[in-house]
Amino acid sequence: MSGLAQRQAAVLGAILDEEAALPEGWGERQARGLAIYRNNYRSALVEALRSTFERTERLVGADAFARAAAHHCIMHPPSGWTLDLVGEGFAETCAALFAGDPDVVELAALEWAMHLAFTARDAVALTPEGFAATTAHFGESEWDRLSLALVPSLRCVAATRDLVRLWSSLAGDGGAELVPLDAPQLAVVWREGERPVFVLRPEWEGSAINAFGADASWGEVCGTLASSLGEERGIVEAGAMLARWVAEGWVEAIAQ
């Protein structure tokens, strides 16, 4: 590492860690300037978190959010070049700081997923007509080998609370609606045009999404659904699920 690179690394280390040694040759005057710069740097990071996690801040309150954001920035300083990724791991920070409040953790994870959906690569989804035309002549073996490439904005977030009601209740000045779900579900996030959206789906549907993300085939996914839901229900749900995904614009391409 060159002398300049070493000096830059020392300055960065002192910005990120108050306990780090000052760069060689620095004195009290430089230390005071660094403290001001460090404070401005962290303020910018906190503001970036506040912009990404607006509803989480409304849920916990401005003071609690500011403390959580500052803690996150100190313990997990960003390593990338863009503020877009400052919120990475913030839901996990909330899990540690708000351990008794799953609503906070799930909402933070949802807001991060929606942020990632907004910045994801653009994709042109298959239309129902396009999907039907491509698969019109498929036989059993072709369907069994079929694999789906899902749009890159698609994300799944675990949910034990009704995140739809919570999200809507935090859109205005009203109180948060904290409603437990009868059974755990998944919030499926994607982007419609330029707008991130989400919907709650059963856990088994989220498992199918993750399976296709790991290059599973249609036959493998159907087999898993049949095992978990029962053969008859699994077949019915699989067909309805695929039609729904195509209609929602979740499928970018199919392959075999």
Beta strands, then each sheet from edge to edge (+ up, - down):
strand 1: 147-150
strand 2: 155-161
strand 3: 180-192
strand 4: 195-202
strand 5: 251-255
sheet 1: 1+ 5-
sheet 2: 2+ 3- 4+
end
